[in-house]
Amino acid sequence: MLILGIETSCDETSAAILKDGREILSNVILSQDEIHAYYGGIVPELASRQHIKTIDLIVKESLTKAEVKLEEIDIFAVTQGPGLIGSLLIGLSFAKSLAFYFNKPLIGVNHIEAHIEAAFLENSEIPFPCLALVVSGGHTSLYYLSKELDFKLIGKTRDDAAGEALDKIAKFLQLGYPGGPIIDQLSKKGNPEKFFFPLPKIKDKSFDFSFSGLKTAALRYIKEMNIDNKSPQMLDLLASFQDAIINFLIENVKKALQNYKANSLIVCGGVARNTRLREIFKNFCEKIKIPLYIPSPRLCSDNAAMVASLGFKKYKVSKEFNLNLDAYPRIHSSKGKKWK
């Protein structure tokens, strides 16, 4: 079976074609970084307009690369949320039109769950139960999976996401956009032990995250020490700040592993491309003797291959589909319950 996936949850326009939900025939991703760089962050209205301009071209390119005709597609899958509502609606409307015209199934996919699926796309034998950390510019969430497709949210950020905190400090120092990858590279030249950042404490002992305090502490150092992008202390500050974020992620994973039996750990999402994060988590998992699965950098970014893969699995299980899908910008869930 051939499945076409469409991803437009934020500022990447992506389309992918998979065979039987496993074999990637194409995975085309168009970034909008150049458009949003001038503003130092994503402008939702510009993002949705760009999706309108490019989505048909990206789908056509994915078909061309896969050497597949549109009428040969058996299933359509699309990101339904969470994300920017305008961006989501573009992909959702486009996918609905195709599914309606060709009278084929349409499967709505949760964007965060799709990031977890990216790890399974490259590693089909990940042992269950497993813990999954999704860390990106818009989300920092911790999931527990007792079996395939059983996504249980056990922790989420209460304010900034990890990637968002990195981007904001980069923007304040005028380092460029997107800030996370820039900090990743600059931090390699700094001393991560030079600046002290106390790890956040969540009073209710949950597995939730909070990065606003770390961001405020970094801004305080910058202002009190007059640090700018030409200061010699900047590299040490960035290295220390980045390590503090990663160490906080590690601490929450440690706490979760004390309460949830897990035979594997997945780390995914855009920030999982960070080389320092991959190194620290690798060392951590080797120490506690638990296998670690991180998708390849291309599959860590927002992409349609992960959407197509998860859509295929959902269709196989239920065979249910609905052309009346609604986009949702965010999901509210109480601790320990599945996302609705």
SULPEBEL-V548843 format. One line per field, one symbol per residue. ss: DSSP state (a for helix, b for strand, c for the rest). burial: + if it has 16 or more other ideal C-beta (glycine too) atoms within 10 Angstrom, else -. A space follows every 50 residues. Layout:
ss = ???
burial = ???
//
This chain:
ss = cbbbbbbcccccbbbbbbbcccbbbbbbbbccaaaaaccccccaaaaaaa aaaaaaaaaaaaaaaacccaaaccbbbbbbbcccaaaaaaaaaaaaaaaa aaccbbbbbbaaaaaaaaaaaacccccccbbbbbbccccbbbbbbccccc bbbbbbbccccaaaaaaaaaaaccccccaaaaaaaaaccccccccccccc ccccccccbccaaaaaaaaaaaaacccccccccaaaaaaaaaaaaaaaaa aaaaaaaaaccccbbbbbcaaaacaaaaaaaaaaaaaaccbbbbccaaaa cccaaaaaaaaaaaaaaacccccccccbcccccccccccc
burial = -++++++++++++++++++-+--+++++++-+---+---++++--+++-+ ++-++--++--++--+-+----+-++++++++++-+++++++-+++-++- ---+++++++++++++++++++---+---++++++++++++++++----- +++++++--++++++++++++++-+-++++++++-++--+-+--+-+--+ -----++++++-+++-++--++----+-----++++++++++++++++++ -++-++---+-+-+++++++++++-+++-++--++----++++++---++ +++++++++++++++-----+---+-++----------+-
//
